[in-house]
Amino acid sequence: MDIENPPTILKNETVLRKTNEQQPLPRRKKVPQEQRRQKFRVNPSQPLYRRVMERLKNDSQFFRSTVQLTFILLCAWIGIEFYLFMQWGMAAGEKNYFQRPPGVEGFLPISALMGLIHWIGSGTLNTIHPAATIILVAIIAVSIVLKKAFCSWLCPVGTLSESLWMLGQKIFKRNFTVWRWLDYPLRSLKYLLLIFFLYSIGKMSVDDLSLFINSPYNKVADIKLYLFFAEISQFALWVIIGLMVLSVFIKNFWCRYLCPYGALLGLGGLLSPFRITRSKETCIDCDLCTKACPANIKVHKVIQVWSDECTSCMRCVEECPVKNTLVLRAKKSSSPVPPWVFGSLLVGVFIAITGLGMLTGHWRNSVSKEEYRFRFERLDSPLYNHARGSVPHYGPND
């Protein structure tokens, strides 16, 4: 080889190497001291109540966790009340009577959707599961006003799902991301399920809806749901365990891919005026917002987050190290909305609508204690079996 005249390829490689050495990779922007966002620190010298109040106001994740825990405790209390009601019913009235809690209807989304469509078509709210419809209206209203925030602030399933992937992150130091080519088809599943339910219920006439709503099966739908979990089959148990295991490794597996409720709220959230907004001028491209996002949204690449997967959990906002660079706004040019204001508004809208239902007498159902006792004694009748979308024939005495 001619050392004095090396081949062109070697010359090019040498030039390229020198060029790379002379031009280092671009660095992230430095944050001036006055623009750095200081994370909230509790002052230990303050009284306990003062420390809690300060943290609720200044720590969005502490505030959100408090709201989540409060709602979980509320659901647990409803569960205890319903358990005592079930004990009375299954004992044929020999145990002390506990009134059925209307809040349990929040776990009857299909009956709630049928009740809502029937309400729209007939102008009358049904008296069998009125609370289910009121709760559904409250959830939809929350999503239209405040995006898909119900999922990350109030939903007990969402809270469980978040706890599972956080557990996986703690154990395995990471969570896994589904390949993009597979992620999009999987995410469409929840929309297909939503379309299926909307089509199946939407094609029913008002009379058909009324027939189902007042059917013996629907009157005990919450009781049958309880028995489904109390006497769960091996197959159903393994399906639930499988979903929980997947949620440990993949963030919000059920919510992201299979929850039709989440699909409905995601669509409603597109109408919300609130958006996570990024200031391109002050952004330092640290990517911390994107890394913190449970929905894998590329927050650092957009000016406003429009994704239907955004649940307004505020994790990205909490992680941003620069003042007023990543904030929640009602409009692109409006003032930032503090997380505690957003969370308070969320809880306020939900309580206002459900409270209105209680005050107007559209909360407790019309099924009497005597009728429940009658139905508990006949739960094994074919009238109370799942009829795969059809309504078993029933008479006036059923």
C-alpha positions in Angstrom: 0.0 0.0 0.0 1.2 3.5 -0.8 1.5 5.1 2.6 2.2 8.6 1.2 -1.0 8.4 -1.0 -3.6 6.5 1.1 -6.8 5.4 -0.6 -9.7 7.9 -0.9 -11.9 6.0 1.5 -9.2 6.3 4.3 -8.9 10.0 3.6 -12.6 10.5 3.8 -12.8 8.5 7.1 -10.0 10.6 8.5 -11.7 13.8 7.5 -15.0 12.6 9.0 -13.4 11.6 12.2 -11.7 15.0 12.6 -15.0 16.7 11.8 -16.9 14.8 14.4 -14.1 15.6 17.0 -14.3 19.3 16.1 -18.1 19.4 16.3 -19.3 17.9 19.5 -23.0 16.8 19.9 -25.3 19.6 20.7 -25.8 20.2 24.4 -29.0 20.9 26.3 -29.7 24.5 27.0 -28.6 25.7 30.4 -31.2 27.1 32.7 -30.5 30.6 34.2 -30.7 30.6 38.0 -33.7 33.0 38.0 -35.7 30.7 35.6 -35.1 27.5 37.4 -38.3 26.0 38.9 -37.7 25.0 42.5 -39.5 21.9 43.5 -41.7 22.3 46.6 -40.1 21.4 49.9 -42.1 21.0 53.1 -41.0 23.3 56.0 -40.8 20.8 59.0 -41.1 23.7 61.5 -44.7 24.4 60.5 -47.7 22.8 62.2 -48.9 19.5 60.6 -52.1 21.0 59.2 -50.1 23.9 57.6 -47.7 21.5 56.0 -50.5 19.4 54.6 -52.3 22.4 53.2 -49.1 23.8 51.7 -48.3 20.5 50.0 -51.8 20.1 48.6 -51.4 23.6 47.1 -47.9 23.2 45.7 -47.3 19.5 45.0 -49.6 18.4 42.2 -48.9 14.7 42.7 -49.5 14.8 46.4 -52.8 16.5 45.7 -53.8 14.0 43.0 -52.8 11.1 45.3 -55.0 12.5 48.0 -58.0 12.8 45.6 -57.3 9.2 44.4 -57.1 7.9 48.0 -60.3 9.7 49.0 -62.2 8.2 46.1 -60.8 4.7 46.8 -62.0 5.0 50.4 -65.4 6.1 49.2 -65.6 3.1 46.9 -64.5 0.9 49.8 -67.2 2.3 52.0 -69.8 1.7 49.2 -68.4 -1.9 48.9 -68.8 -2.5 52.6 -72.4 -1.2 52.6 -73.2 -3.4 49.6 -71.6 -6.4 51.2 -73.9 -6.0 54.2 -76.9 -5.6 51.9 -75.9 -8.8 50.1 -75.5 -10.6 53.4 -79.0 -9.7 54.3 -80.4 -10.8 50.9 -78.5 -14.1 50.7 -79.7 -15.0 54.3 -83.3 -14.6 53.2 -83.8 -11.6 55.4 -82.7 -13.4 58.6 -79.8 -11.0 59.1 -80.0 -7.3 59.9 -81.2 -5.2 56.9 -78.7 -2.7 55.4 -80.0 -0.4 52.7 -78.4 -0.9 49.3 -76.0 2.0 48.5 -76.9 3.8 45.2 -73.2 4.5 44.5 -72.7 0.8 43.6 -74.4 1.7 40.3 -71.2 3.4 39.3 -69.9 -0.1 38.5 -72.7 -0.7 36.0 -71.5 1.1 32.9 -73.6 -0.7 30.4 -76.8 -0.1 32.3 -75.7 3.5 32.7 -75.2 3.9 29.0 -78.6 2.3 28.2 -80.2 4.6 30.8 -78.6 7.7 29.3 -79.7 6.8 25.7 -83.2 6.0 27.1 -83.3 9.3 28.9 -82.3 11.2 25.7 -84.9 9.3 23.7 -87.8 9.5 26.2 -87.0 12.5 28.2 -87.4 10.5 31.4 -84.7 9.2 33.7 -85.3 5.6 34.7 -86.0 4.7 38.3 -84.2 1.3 38.3 -80.6 2.5 38.1 -80.9 6.3 38.1 -77.6 6.8 40.0 -75.7 4.9 37.3 -76.9 7.4 34.6 -76.2 10.4 36.8 -72.6 9.2 37.5 -72.1 8.6 33.8 -73.3 12.1 33.0 -70.9 13.5 35.7 -68.0 11.6 34.2 -68.7 12.7 30.6 -69.1 16.3 31.8 -65.8 16.1 33.6 -64.1 14.8 30.4 -65.6 17.5 28.2 -64.6 20.3 30.6 -61.3 18.9 32.0 -60.1 16.3 29.4 -59.7 12.6 30.4 -58.8 13.6 34.0 -61.4 11.2 35.5 -59.1 8.3 34.6 -56.1 9.6 36.5 -57.7 11.5 39.4 -60.9 9.6 40.3 -61.3 6.2 38.6 -60.5 3.3 41.0 -59.4 1.1 38.2 -57.1 3.8 36.9 -55.6 4.2 40.4 -55.0 0.4 40.7 -53.5 0.3 37.2 -51.1 3.2 38.1 -50.1 1.5 41.3 -49.3 -1.7 39.4 -46.9 -0.1 36.9 -45.3 2.0 39.6 -44.7 -1.3 41.5 -43.2 -2.8 38.3 -41.0 0.3 37.9 -39.8 -0.1 41.5 -39.0 -3.8 41.2 -37.6 -3.9 37.7 -36.3 -0.2 37.5 -38.3 0.3 34.3 -41.5 -0.4 32.4 -41.7 -1.8 28.9 -43.1 0.1 25.9 -45.0 -1.8 23.2 -43.6 -1.4 19.7 -45.3 1.5 17.8 -46.4 -0.8 15.0 -48.3 -2.9 17.6 -49.3 -0.1 19.9 -51.6 1.6 17.4 -53.7 -1.5 16.6 -53.9 -2.4 20.3 -55.1 1.1 21.2 -57.8 0.8 18.6 -59.4 -2.1 20.5 -61.0 0.1 23.1 -62.6 2.2 20.4 -63.9 -0.9 18.6 -65.4 -2.0 21.9 -67.0 1.4 22.4 -68.4 1.3 18.8 -69.8 -2.1 19.5 -71.6 -1.0 22.6 -72.9 2.2 21.1 -74.1 0.4 18.0 -75.8 -2.4 20.0 -77.6 0.0 22.3 -78.2 2.8 19.8 -80.1 0.6 17.5 -82.6 -0.3 20.2 -85.9 1.6 20.3 -87.0 3.5 23.4 -89.6 0.7 24.1 -86.9 -2.0 23.8 -84.6 0.0 26.2 -87.5 0.5 28.6 -88.2 -3.3 28.4 -84.6 -4.1 29.3 -84.2 -1.4 32.0 -87.3 -2.7 33.8 -86.5 -6.3 33.3 -85.9 -8.6 36.3 -82.3 -9.2 35.1 -81.4 -5.5 35.1 -83.0 -4.9 38.5 -80.5 -7.3 40.0 -77.5 -6.5 37.7 -75.5 -5.2 40.6 -76.2 -8.3 42.6 -75.2 -10.5 39.7 -72.0 -8.5 39.4 -71.2 -9.1 43.0 -71.8 -12.8 42.7 -69.6 -12.9 39.6 -66.6 -11.8 41.7 -67.7 -13.6 44.8 -68.0 -16.9 42.9 -65.5 -16.1 40.2 -64.7 -18.9 37.7 -61.2 -20.0 37.2 -61.0 -18.7 33.7 -62.2 -15.2 34.7 -59.8 -15.2 37.6 -56.8 -16.0 35.4 -57.9 -13.3 32.9 -57.9 -10.7 35.7 -54.6 -11.9 37.0 -53.1 -11.8 33.5 -54.3 -8.2 33.0 -52.8 -7.2 36.3 -49.5 -8.8 35.5 -49.4 -7.0 32.1 -50.1 -3.8 34.0 -47.0 -4.3 36.1 -44.8 -4.3 33.0 -46.7 -2.0 30.6 -48.1 1.2 31.9 -51.9 1.3 32.2 -52.4 -1.8 30.0 -56.1 -2.2 30.5 -56.8 1.6 30.3 -54.6 2.1 27.3 -55.8 -0.8 25.2 -59.1 -2.3 26.4 -61.2 0.2 28.4 -64.2 1.4 26.3 -65.0 3.9 29.0 -61.5 5.4 28.5 -62.2 5.6 24.8 -65.4 7.6 25.4 -63.7 10.0 27.8 -60.8 10.4 25.4 -63.1 11.5 22.7 -65.0 13.8 25.1 -61.6 15.3 26.2 -60.9 16.5 22.7 -63.6 19.2 23.3 -62.0 20.4 26.5 -60.4 23.9 26.4 -57.6 22.8 28.7 -54.3 21.7 27.2 -50.8 21.0 28.5 -48.8 23.8 26.7 -45.1 24.0 26.2 -43.1 27.2 25.7 -40.7 26.5 22.8 -38.6 29.6 23.7 -37.7 28.6 27.2 -37.7 24.8 26.7 -34.3 23.3 27.3 -35.1 19.9 25.5 -34.4 17.8 28.6 -37.1 15.3 27.6 -38.1 14.9 31.3 -41.7 15.6 30.5 -41.9 12.8 27.9 -40.1 10.4 30.2 -42.6 11.2 33.0 -45.7 10.8 30.8 -47.6 7.5 31.6 -49.3 7.7 28.2 -46.0 7.8 26.3 -46.9 11.2 24.7 -43.9 13.0 23.1 -44.6 16.1 25.2 -41.2 17.7 24.4 -42.0 17.8 20.7 -45.4 19.6 20.7 -46.6 23.0 21.6 -49.9 21.7 22.9 -50.9 18.2 23.9 -54.0 17.2 21.9 -53.7 13.5 22.3 -56.8 11.6 23.4 -54.5 9.5 25.7 -53.6 12.5 27.9 -55.3 12.2 31.3 -54.1 15.5 32.8 -52.2 13.7 35.5 -49.7 16.6 35.7 -46.7 14.4 35.9 -45.0 16.1 33.0 -45.7 19.6 34.5 -44.2 18.5 37.8 -41.0 17.3 36.2 -40.3 20.4 34.1 -37.3 22.2 35.5 -38.0 25.6 34.0 -40.5 28.1 35.3 -43.7 28.6 33.2 -42.4 26.4 30.4 -44.8 23.5 30.7 -48.2 24.5 32.1 -51.9 23.8 31.8 -53.8 26.5 30.0 -57.4 27.0 29.0 -56.2 28.8 25.9 -52.8 29.1 24.3 -52.4 32.7 25.5 -54.2 32.5 28.8 -52.7 32.4 32.3 -51.5 29.0 33.6 -54.0 27.0 35.7 -52.5 25.8 39.0 -52.9 22.0 39.4 -54.7 22.5 42.7 -57.3 24.7 40.9 -57.6 22.1 38.2 -58.1 19.3 40.7 -60.5 21.2 42.8 -62.6 22.0 39.6 -62.5 18.3 38.7 -63.8 17.2 42.1 -66.3 20.1 42.2 -67.9 19.3 38.8 -68.3 15.6 39.8 -69.8 16.4 43.2 -72.0 19.1 41.8 -73.7 16.8 39.2 -74.0 13.8 41.5 -75.2 16.1 44.3 -77.8 17.6 42.0 -79.1 14.0 41.3 -79.4 13.4 45.0 -81.2 16.7 45.7 -83.7 16.2 42.9 -84.6 12.7 44.0 -82.8 10.9 41.0 -80.4 8.9 43.1 -82.1 6.0 45.0 -83.9 3.5 42.9 -87.6 2.5 43.2 -87.0 -1.2 44.0 -88.4 -1.8 47.5 -86.9 -3.9 50.3 -89.8 -6.4 49.8 -89.1 -6.7 46.1 -85.4 -7.2 46.7 -86.2 -10.0 49.1 -88.5 -11.5 46.5 -85.8 -11.4 43.9 -83.0 -12.8 46.1 -85.1 -15.9 46.7 -85.4 -16.5 42.9 -81.9 -15.6 41.7 -81.5 -19.1 40.2 -84.5 -18.5 37.9 -83.7 -18.3 34.2 -85.1 -14.7 34.3 -81.9 -13.7 36.0 -79.5 -15.4 33.7 -77.4 -13.4 31.2 -79.3 -13.7 27.9 -76.5 -12.4 25.6 -78.1 -9.1 24.7 -81.7 -10.3 24.6 -84.3 -9.9 27.3 -86.0 -13.0 28.7 -89.7 -12.9 28.5 -91.2 -11.8 31.8 -94.7 -11.1 33.0 -96.2 -8.6 35.4 -95.6 -10.9 38.4 -92.0 -11.4 37.6 
